[in-house]
Amino acid sequence: MTRLPANPQLGKPNPPTRRPRKKALPAAAGPRPGRAHALAARMGVALRRPELLRQALTHKSAQHELNLPTNERLEFLGDTVLGLAVATHFYRSHPDLPEGDLTKLKAVAVSESILAEVARELDLGRYLVLSKGEEQSGGRDRPSILADALEAVFAAIYLDRGLTVTRRVILSLLADHLSAIERAEHELDYKTLLQERIQEVHRKPPSYRVVDEQGPDHDRTFVAEVRIGTQVLGRGVGKSKKQAEQAAAREALGLD
């Protein structure tokens, strides 16, 4: 057999092939204070002016500590934008309902308890910019702070992208809650609704007092009044003290 001459290159192992190093992926944008783009992505919104959303996430407690503009003015505007979107939804989806019933549905949909629940679903509290003191006292999960911040977020989206986009975001976030309200699964809590409205103006809650009781022990009827200071706002009757107080709050709200 003829042998081929030895090849000095043969038998040498091939140098190891170097694979290009994979670039490290950027860390996922999670819930961090002031991270506007991450929150916008969760809501399906492309930002043009992210500074508006950052302002919406800044609680008033951070103003002096961090020298940042706060969300109070945006909250004022967002309350109106939210109300318009929800009122339009109920007006169109319930053409036969009278004004009084539409008002009740809207009152529940824009209440602090519903907005705080929606904010928690968004994990909004973790995006908020708070002072150290407010954070240590549980501000990231305080219903009033969450509800106000969500309204401010709606205002920021409105100023950035307009009413059509904002209405889509609002109705998407509130969709399950609106359906439950329309199915009467949310009981109207008139006392909570009244307290929210009173505190906006007077910065203190109303008080309730049972002013009369009638009937035998097994079938009592209670009469309650709701007041702010010495002013009587409403009076209600019920088979329990709680029912009477709810009826008084309802009358004070003008929903009778």
C-alpha atoms as one frame of an Amber mdcrd trajectory, in Angstrom:
protein
   0.000   0.000   0.000   1.344   3.380  -0.913   1.518   5.690   2.037   0.890
   9.358   1.711   3.636  11.546   3.018   3.035  12.802   6.474   1.367  16.123
   6.641   2.570  18.130   9.559  -0.812  19.803   9.721  -2.683  16.546   9.993
  -3.306  15.257  13.407  -3.250  18.690  14.978  -6.505  19.456  16.554  -8.415
  22.291  15.002  -8.368  25.414  17.107 -11.604  25.753  19.067 -14.223  27.771
  17.333 -15.039  30.851  19.334 -18.702  31.614  19.475 -19.620  35.236  19.667
 -20.667  36.211  23.115 -24.328  36.906  23.576 -25.050  40.388  24.628 -26.687
  40.573  28.002 -30.364  41.362  27.701 -31.460  44.530  29.411 -33.255  43.987
  32.669 -37.014  43.858  32.302 -38.655  47.142  33.032 -40.459  46.416  36.254
 -42.390  48.459  38.760 -40.016  51.107  40.060 -40.813  54.598  41.303 -41.309
  57.016  38.437 -40.736  54.468  35.647 -43.192  55.956  33.193 -42.411  53.813
  30.146 -42.831  50.561  32.085 -46.236  51.619  33.370 -47.280  52.897  29.931
 -46.338  49.527  28.425 -48.589  47.736  30.913 -51.455  49.953  29.781 -50.644
  49.572  26.086 -49.809  53.238  25.540 -46.909  54.672  23.517 -45.720  57.821
  25.244 -44.796  61.037  23.505 -44.292  63.078  26.676 -43.180  60.683  29.425
 -42.560  63.585  31.787 -46.340  63.964  32.154 -46.731  60.387  33.342 -43.762
  60.752  35.701 -45.479  63.782  37.204 -48.708  61.785  37.553 -46.789  59.249
  39.625 -45.341  61.867  41.993 -47.268  62.242  45.237 -47.396  65.613  46.945
 -45.336  64.254  49.835 -42.296  64.156  47.518 -42.497  67.810  46.515 -40.273
  69.285  49.205 -38.078  66.227  49.679 -37.254  65.721  45.983 -38.239  69.098
  44.510 -40.509  67.508  41.906 -43.822  68.709  40.437 -46.690  66.734  41.978
 -49.763  65.040  40.546 -52.405  67.212  42.236 -53.321  69.314  39.179 -53.336
  66.221  36.973 -55.606  64.485  39.463 -58.091  67.366  39.126 -58.162  66.997
  35.342 -58.169  63.212  35.412 -61.282  63.137  37.579 -63.181  64.911  34.783
 -61.690  62.774  32.001 -62.565  59.588  33.904 -66.084  60.811  34.606 -66.664
  61.644  30.946 -65.419  58.245  29.748 -67.519  56.299  32.254 -70.631  58.448
  31.799 -70.414  58.056  28.004 -70.031  54.292  28.369 -73.123  53.912  30.549
 -75.106  56.390  28.434 -74.441  54.396  25.264 -74.722  50.901  26.719 -77.968
  51.597  28.624 -80.148  53.773  26.368 -83.285  53.058  28.429 -81.927  53.946
  31.890 -83.114  57.233  33.431 -80.679  59.887  34.587 -80.914  58.872  38.248
 -79.884  55.271  37.583 -77.037  56.365  35.319 -75.801  58.640  38.096 -75.764
  55.727  40.556 -73.796  53.502  38.174 -71.251  56.232  37.523 -70.895  57.043
  41.232 -69.860  53.462  41.970 -67.556  53.157  38.934 -65.502  56.244  39.819
 -65.495  55.655  43.579 -62.259  55.498  45.522 -62.675  51.811  46.303 -63.015
  50.803  42.625 -60.157  53.048  41.477 -57.870  51.766  44.223 -58.655  48.201
  43.178 -57.823  48.982  39.538 -54.601  50.685  40.656 -53.591  47.567  42.594
 -54.237  45.424  39.518 -51.754  47.678  37.682 -49.301  47.464  40.599 -49.449
  51.250  40.474 -48.317  51.702  44.060 -44.819  50.435  43.260 -44.418  53.078
  40.533 -45.311  55.978  42.832 -42.736  58.532  43.901 -43.309  59.145  47.608
 -41.454  60.759  50.457 -39.661  58.366  52.786 -42.155  59.109  55.533 -45.182
  58.443  53.312 -43.676  55.210  52.067 -42.864  53.997  55.586 -46.445  54.699
  56.679 -47.909  52.451  53.952 -48.610  55.066  51.308 -48.007  52.691  48.405
 -51.190  50.797  49.271 -53.320  53.627  50.696 -56.630  53.693  48.754 -56.856
  57.487  48.561 -53.299  57.821  47.192 -53.818  55.010  44.675 -57.155  56.386
  43.441 -55.824  59.934  43.108 -52.713  58.736  41.281 -54.785  56.684  38.836
 -56.856  59.758  37.993 -53.620  61.706  37.465 -52.371  58.954  35.145 -55.542
  59.262  33.064 -54.964  63.022  32.790 -51.362  62.491  31.694 -52.460  60.098
  28.948 -55.164  62.554  27.880 -52.685  65.433  27.569 -50.184  63.190  25.789
 -52.376  61.147  23.431 -55.834  62.706  23.425 -59.308  61.649  24.486 -59.773
  58.663  22.152 -56.697  56.820  23.437 -57.458  57.758  27.046 -61.022  56.528
  26.807 -59.766  53.209  25.399 -57.317  52.814  28.288 -59.928  53.687  30.917
 -62.560  51.321  29.582 -59.998  48.531  29.190 -58.752  48.873  32.775 -62.251
  49.166  34.225 -63.931  46.631  31.928 -64.477  43.855  34.484 -65.588  46.313
  37.144 -68.047  48.052  34.813 -69.560  44.704  33.869 -69.920  43.746  37.534
 -71.554  47.084  38.320 -73.980  46.621  35.441 -74.839  43.162  36.790 -75.493
  44.792  40.179 -72.696  42.787  41.792 -71.316  45.911  43.463 -73.546  47.001
  46.285 -73.959  50.754  46.392 -72.187  51.993  49.506 -73.736  55.432  49.878
 -71.845  56.174  53.097 -68.499  55.703  51.366 -69.577  57.739  48.352 -70.776
  60.565  50.580 -67.621  60.515  52.668 -65.452  60.809  49.557 -67.484  63.776
  48.327 -67.568  65.526  51.715 -63.850  65.145  52.340 -63.035  66.797  49.016
 -64.570  69.995  50.377 -64.467  69.859  54.173 -61.437  67.611  54.721 -63.305
  65.687  57.410 -65.891  62.888  57.330 -69.604  63.364  58.039 -71.126  62.060
  61.263 -74.218  59.881  61.757 -76.717  59.860  64.573 -79.831  57.783  65.241
 -82.532  60.312  66.135 -85.547  58.024  66.568 -86.521  54.377  67.090 -90.036
  53.025  66.646 -91.858  49.701  66.965 -91.437  46.595  69.145 -88.019  45.043
  69.775 -88.524  42.319  67.175 -89.552  44.820  64.485 -87.730  48.093  65.142
 -87.499  50.963  62.701 -84.615  53.416  62.981 -84.313  57.006  61.810 -80.800
  58.362  61.248 -79.365  61.723  60.267 -76.070  62.506  58.602 -74.397  65.809
  59.432 -71.366  67.874  58.721 -70.875  69.921  61.842 -74.345  71.029  62.876
 -75.761  70.957  59.338 -78.136  68.072  58.589 -77.384  66.740  55.104 -79.898
  63.923  54.965 -82.263  61.695  56.921 -83.063  58.042  56.358 -85.218  55.203
  57.682 -84.317  51.524  57.932 -84.884  48.282  59.797 -81.383  48.534  61.246
 -79.113  51.403  62.186 -76.867  50.632  59.227 -79.774  50.674  56.787 -80.977
  53.989  58.205 -77.503  55.513  57.876 -77.193  54.284  54.277 -80.594  55.803
  53.498 -79.515  59.110  55.057 -76.325  59.131  52.996 -78.321  58.360  49.859
 -80.605  61.327  50.492 -77.589  63.561  51.152 -76.136  62.529  47.802 -79.374
  63.532  46.087 -79.918  60.057  44.643 -83.497  59.638  45.838
